[in-house]
Amino acid sequence: MPTVRIKLLAALKESTDNKGIIEVEAHSWKDALKKLVVRYPKLVTAISSEGSPNPGFMVFVDGVDYRLKEDDEEAREIYILPINHGGIEVMMLSWSDIEKSVGDIAVKISESGFEPDAIISILRGGVIPARLLADRLEITNIGTIEVKLYISAGRKGEKPYIRQPLTLPIKDKRVLLVDDVSDSGLTLEFALQAISLYMPVEVKTATLYMKPWTRLVPDYYAKEVDKWVVFPWEKKEFEKEAKSIPGLVIRNSE
């Protein structure tokens, strides 16, 4: 029987004697959560006896929202995290935050010895970070690629597709692929596979931020965060969405 690693974030550890990682033998992700609650009954506040997250909690199965998974699918790693601490917690970023993060990444790239010939940004979120990084690294060759995740109606599952092809020749070049955040990691993973078909000699990935449940950890990133991140260039869009979200807790970056 496969072993599933279950990771708990924030105050949930208090229900398991401060154990942040628990291993469970289970046939599926849902079976693993059922067994977890049997082992630690206090977790019933977060996970029901049927193996589903209760309101205010989210589950990621191998980096993917559990709602995109069939109940009987196997899993290697599961994250459980609260999204309701009196509301959904949002981290509002400033332009100063972005400048600092870009600077940190630029230093990491330089110190690693990687010297990209070109930067490819993933539309839309990666455009501004890519341009700022290009300025720091003094790179003039900048291209874009757009990847979307399509979920068909009435069906669970994710299917990435290329909405806009690569706009820059990268054959035999060293490439830095840039996005704003690696959340599930699906977009970054698919974009990496896609540009590899254009025969670059080497590709490295960079994002400003990384979520702890991502399935693809970037080669370079500034910080790991587990909150809903709002960038300065999407504040208006966020404000429209926020009106329909009850109990929202908005925090400025620390």
C-alpha positions in Angstrom: 0.0 0.0 0.0 1.4 3.4 -1.0 2.7 5.8 1.7 1.2 9.3 1.6 3.0 12.3 3.2 0.5 14.7 4.8 1.8 18.2 5.6 -0.1 20.5 8.1 0.3 24.2 8.1 -0.2 26.9 10.8 -2.2 26.0 13.9 -3.3 22.6 12.6 -0.1 21.2 14.1 -1.6 21.7 17.6 -4.0 18.9 16.9 -1.2 16.4 16.2 1.2 17.1 19.0 3.1 19.6 16.8 3.8 17.1 14.1 4.0 19.0 10.8 4.5 15.9 8.6 2.5 12.7 9.0 2.9 9.5 6.9 -0.2 7.4 6.2 -0.6 4.2 4.2 -3.6 4.6 1.9 -4.9 3.7 -1.5 -6.1 7.2 -2.3 -5.8 10.8 -1.1 -9.3 10.6 0.4 -8.5 7.4 2.2 -5.4 9.0 3.6 -7.4 11.9 5.1 -10.0 9.5 6.6 -7.2 7.6 8.3 -5.5 10.8 9.4 -8.7 11.9 11.3 -9.0 8.5 12.9 -5.4 8.8 14.2 -5.8 12.4 15.3 -9.5 13.0 16.2 -8.9 16.7 16.9 -8.4 17.3 13.2 -12.1 16.7 12.7 -12.4 20.5 12.9 -10.5 20.7 9.6 -11.2 17.4 7.9 -14.6 15.5 8.0 -14.8 11.8 8.8 -15.5 11.3 5.1 -12.1 12.8 4.2 -13.1 16.2 2.8 -12.0 19.6 4.1 -14.4 21.5 6.2 -15.4 25.1 5.4 -12.4 27.4 6.0 -9.8 24.7 5.1 -8.1 23.8 1.8 -6.4 20.6 0.6 -3.9 20.3 -2.1 -3.1 16.8 -3.5 0.3 16.6 -5.2 0.2 20.4 -5.7 -3.4 20.4 -7.2 -6.6 21.6 -5.6 -8.4 18.5 -4.3 -11.6 19.5 -6.2 -9.7 18.7 -9.4 -9.0 15.2 -8.2 -11.2 12.0 -8.3 -11.8 10.6 -4.9 -10.0 7.3 -5.7 -6.8 8.9 -7.1 -3.5 7.9 -5.5 -1.4 10.6 -3.9 2.2 11.1 -2.9 1.9 14.3 -0.9 -1.1 16.2 0.7 -1.1 19.7 2.1 -3.8 20.9 4.5 -4.0 24.6 5.4 -6.5 27.0 6.9 -7.9 29.7 4.7 -10.1 31.2 7.3 -8.5 32.9 10.3 -11.6 35.0 10.8 -11.6 35.4 7.1 -9.4 34.6 4.0 -6.0 36.1 4.6 -4.6 38.2 1.8 -1.1 39.6 1.5 -1.0 42.9 -0.4 2.3 43.6 -2.0 3.8 47.1 -2.7 6.1 48.1 -5.5 8.9 48.3 -2.9 8.3 44.6 -2.1 8.5 43.8 -5.8 11.8 45.7 -6.2 13.3 44.0 -3.2 12.3 40.5 -4.4 13.6 41.2 -7.9 16.9 42.4 -6.4 17.1 39.3 -4.2 16.5 37.0 -7.2 19.0 38.9 -9.4 21.7 38.4 -6.7 20.9 34.7 -6.5 21.2 34.3 -10.3 24.5 36.1 -10.4 25.9 34.2 -7.5 24.9 30.9 -9.1 27.0 31.6 -12.2 24.0 31.3 -14.5 24.2 33.8 -17.3 21.0 33.8 -19.4 21.0 34.9 -23.0 17.3 35.5 -23.0 14.4 35.9 -20.6 10.9 34.4 -21.3 8.0 35.7 -19.3 4.8 33.7 -18.8 1.8 35.9 -19.6 0.3 37.7 -17.7 1.8 37.6 -14.3 5.4 37.1 -15.4 5.7 40.1 -17.7 6.6 42.8 -15.1 9.0 40.7 -13.0 10.7 39.6 -16.2 11.2 43.1 -17.4 12.6 44.2 -14.0 14.9 41.2 -13.9 16.1 41.9 -17.5 17.0 45.5 -16.4 18.9 44.2 -13.4 20.7 41.5 -15.4 21.3 43.8 -18.4 19.5 41.4 -20.8 17.9 42.8 -23.9 16.4 39.6 -25.4 12.9 39.3 -23.8 10.1 37.1 -25.1 6.7 35.8 -23.9 4.6 32.7 -23.8 1.0 32.3 -22.6 -0.2 29.1 -20.9 -3.7 28.5 -19.6 -5.2 25.8 -17.5 -8.4 24.5 -19.0 -11.0 22.6 -16.9 -13.9 21.3 -19.0 -17.4 21.7 -17.6 -18.6 18.9 -15.4 -15.3 17.2 -15.4 -12.4 17.1 -12.8 -9.0 17.5 -14.2 -6.5 20.1 -15.4 -5.4 20.4 -19.0 -2.7 23.1 -19.8 -2.6 24.5 -23.3 -0.6 27.2 -25.0 -2.7 30.3 -25.8 0.2 32.3 -27.3 3.3 30.6 -28.7 6.8 31.6 -27.8 7.6 35.0 -29.4 11.5 34.8 -29.3 13.9 32.3 -30.9 15.8 30.5 -28.2 17.6 27.7 -30.0 21.1 27.1 -28.5 20.5 29.8 -25.9 20.5 29.9 -22.1 17.0 30.9 -21.0 15.5 32.2 -17.8 11.7 31.4 -17.6 9.9 33.9 -15.3 6.5 34.1 -13.6 5.1 36.0 -10.6 4.3 33.0 -8.4 4.6 29.2 -8.4 1.3 28.2 -6.8 0.2 24.8 -8.0 3.3 24.8 -10.3 1.2 23.5 -13.2 1.6 26.6 -15.4 5.3 26.8 -14.8 5.8 23.1 -15.3 3.9 23.1 -18.6 5.6 26.3 -19.9 9.0 24.7 -19.1 8.1 21.7 -21.1 6.8 23.8 -24.0 9.9 26.0 -24.4 12.2 23.0 -24.2 10.8 22.0 -27.6 12.5 25.1 -29.0 15.9 23.6 -28.2 17.5 26.0 -25.8 20.8 24.8 -24.4 19.7 25.4 -20.8 16.6 26.7 -19.0 16.3 27.9 -15.4 13.1 29.1 -13.7 12.4 32.1 -11.5 9.4 33.4 -9.6 9.0 36.2 -7.1 7.2 33.9 -4.7 6.6 30.2 -4.1 3.8 28.4 -2.3 4.8 25.6 -0.1 2.5 23.1 -1.9 3.8 23.8 -5.4 4.7 20.8 -7.5 7.6 22.7 -9.2 10.1 24.6 -7.0 11.7 27.3 -9.1 15.5 27.5 -9.4 15.3 31.0 -8.1 12.7 32.7 -5.9 12.6 35.4 -3.3 10.3 34.1 -0.6 7.9 31.2 0.3 4.4 32.3 1.3 1.2 30.5 2.1 -1.3 33.4 1.7 -3.3 34.7 -1.2 -0.8 37.1 -2.8 -2.0 40.3 -4.5 0.5 42.1 -6.7 0.5 45.9 -7.3 -0.5 45.5 -11.0 -3.6 43.5 -10.1 -5.1 45.5 -7.3 -8.1 46.8 -9.3 -8.9 43.3 -10.5 -8.6 42.1 -6.9 -10.9 44.8 -5.5 -13.6 43.7 -7.9 -13.3 40.0 -6.8 -13.0 40.9 -3.1 -16.5 42.4 -3.0 -18.0 38.9 -3.4 -15.7 37.3 -0.7 -17.2 37.5 2.9 -14.9 37.9 5.9 -11.8 38.9 3.9 -8.8 39.7 6.0 -6.3 41.9 4.1 -2.8 42.4 5.4 0.0 44.5 4.1 3.3 42.6 3.4 5.6 42.3 6.4 
